[in-house]
Amino acid sequence: MTPNNLPQNLARLSDIAYNLWWTWNPDARSIFETIDPELWTRVNHNPIRLLHDVSASTIDALSHDAKYLERYDKVLAAFDEYMHPDATWYGGAHPERGQSIAYFSAEFGLHESLPIYSGGLGILAGDHIKQASDLGLPLVGVGLLYPQGYFEQSLNGDGWQEAHFEQLNYDFIPAALARDAAGKEISIAVDLDGRMVYARVWRFQVGRVPLYLLDTDVEPNAPQDRQVAAHLYGGDHETRISQEIVLGIGGVRALRALGIEPRFWHLNEGHSAFSVIERTREYLHQGMTFDVARDSVRASTLFTTHTPVPAGNDVFDFGLVDKHFSHYASKLGLSTQQFFDLAREDSVFSMTVLALRFSAAANGVSELHGQVARKMWRWLWNDRAENDVPIGSVTNGIHTLSWLAPELSELLDEFLPRDWRDRIADCSLWEAIEKIPDERLWGVQNLVKRRLFDFARLRGLTPPFDPSALTLGFARRFATYKRAVLMFHDPERLKRILNHPERPVQILFSGKAHPADDPGKQFILQVVQRSREPGFAGRIAFIQDYDINVARYLVQGADVWLNNPRRPLEASGTSGMKASLNGAPNFSVLDGWWREGFTGSNGWSIGADANWDDQNAQDANDAESFYATMENEIAPLYYARGADGVPHGWVRTMKAAIKTVAPRFSTQRMVKEYVEKYYSAGK
Ligand SMILES: *Cc1c(COP(=O)(O)O)cnc(C)c1O
């Protein structure tokens, strides 16, 4: 079987498989899963692969199955309606703005079957373009296709992370090669240290939004150039600058080759900042002076920064920059030193500085992060007062329909206004959560939680882990500032909490450390070794190979979501938004989004709303706060059951979490905010 020779009455399964819209439509997902549930798991939920591998007899049987055909028709009708809407929010609110917005990002987290993301930044980009599609924005995404993507994780016997790279199979990606108006495959070229390096361009369809990913793994590139973008965030500085040249400069050239003339450019993090240089060069070529060209670029560019630590920002040595840009500088009419000055931060070339200097507007990803960023980059504006530094903030959100458990989605259909999906950002709409009977919400939570445990058992979880015990989730990149091991500050106290005779507590961990981050790998090792110790065994587990799939199970099935970063280093964080949406209240340091989201009754805080100078003191204080809140508030509330067996106080907190977090921390609110504050400004 292939997606191309399906029986007539199922032929359009292929249309669904080739548009990532299916990833946020539970009915569409389930018509693939139904075809062969076991194969669906084996192909990592890739519908193209599924349609390729499934037996002809299975498809033949379904083509005569009236019930299946009815579901198929329903999905197709929903898809067609989605793709050809009578109206969209953007069309209504901004009818005059037809021209497109280009959204550049080094990573896009759309689905587990497309491993071109490493963490929150990529998930945010994926959620942003899904939401842009839902709202009807004329937006196009631009990024890189990494032929070996991000790594798969396994652990050796000790618990030390090992990284494996799988070669992407181009036959099974939901994309087609982009072609120009004459039907010719688009190929663009960039100069890498004197060599012309070519890239083809893949077009992915994310609902109504196209995502163009550049791919250098083509003839006639030399082997090392074909591999330059093999791995997301892979290789040395030479590899990284090469990738960023392909993304930034190549990305602009790809849009030109496609005939797309963006009116506005949004750079998600500094990796794509070379795009501003390329656009400046284009304007110079049209006859502008450098200053006018730069102002024109600035007027149509927004830069979103994500990194509140100087060391986290992307920088290159001047020698490396000179090697790649000595020709280019002269095309801009600049000397080498003048070129360096565009992005100089002390003695290095900073992609963040470059992006800030070439964008009229910039933003951090939470209010606190906006403040931190204004302080960090104040020197760029001749030490203006901090409040006058032109870096604002748009707090992150999540694409609700991608993260909401299907069972909960059905419950919302019963109690929320029918059109709730179109009005997610409307806070008043979520008041209707209060109408849900406690036992119904509790019932759904337990159903979804059992699904998490079934999944975790397939990944090696063994008794005495118990779906009826209070379960905390902690899953994210294992960057050390996220302090995964904070809870082991006083191991004996933690053991007492986990092994309380009437109120047992379990903790499920998952996450990857960057392959070059040995301290992060040490944290994983520590968690795994602790999980084998008497007193922790059977209470703490580490689920291997964190990805979007594991994330979905965990945020939907956990009872409480834990996050204890070293404040103020978590620019926003988004996993707690996903958990809160699913009725798992957030238990977190008041950093990033939680400083804005915490109301006092929709979850719990860790530590104080203050920044620390002394890290050891901060660790001790936050650990103490974690233990005390677990002992005195969280566990007692969870286990206080009514005569009907339902923990009514707990369900009250769940409801508060859903209704306060779902609207404000949705991408529906976030993308509208980007449109109103930035994409539409001045036009
Ligand atoms: C949401 C998400 C993240 C971000 O997690 P934070 O806790 O906000 O850092 C990272 N990875 C995956 C797979 C996610 O789904």
The ligand as a Tripos MOL2 file, in Angstrom:
@<TRIPOS>MOLECULE
LIG
   15    15     1     0     0
SMALL
NO_CHARGES

@<TRIPOS>ATOM
      1 C1          6.5480   21.9970   26.3560 C.3       1 LIG1
      2 C2          7.7750   21.2620   26.0750 C.ar      1 LIG1
      3 C3          9.0080   21.7440   26.5170 C.ar      1 LIG1
      4 C4          9.1460   23.0110   27.3420 C.3       1 LIG1
      5 O1          9.2080   22.6320   28.6930 O.3       1 LIG1
      6 P1          9.5720   23.6960   29.8420 P.3       1 LIG1
      7 O2          9.2880   22.9730   31.0940 O.co2     1 LIG1
      8 O3          8.6860   24.8470   29.6440 O.co2     1 LIG1
      9 O4         10.9910   24.0050   29.6750 O.co2     1 LIG1
     10 C5         10.1400   21.0230   26.2140 C.ar      1 LIG1
     11 N1         10.0840   19.8870   25.4950 N.ar      1 LIG1
     12 C6          8.9130   19.3830   25.0600 C.ar      1 LIG1
     13 C7          8.9090   18.1240   24.2700 C.3       1 LIG1
     14 C8          7.7290   20.0550   25.3350 C.ar      1 LIG1
     15 O5          6.5730   19.5600   24.8840 O.3       1 LIG1
@<TRIPOS>BOND
     1     1     2 1
     2     2     3 ar
     3     2    14 ar
     4     3     4 1
     5     3    10 ar
     6     4     5 1
     7     5     6 1
     8     6     7 2
     9     6     8 1
    10     6     9 1
    11    10    11 ar
    12    11    12 ar
    13    12    13 1
    14    12    14 ar
    15    14    15 1
@<TRIPOS>SUBSTRUCTURE
     1 LIG1         1 GROUP 0 **** ****
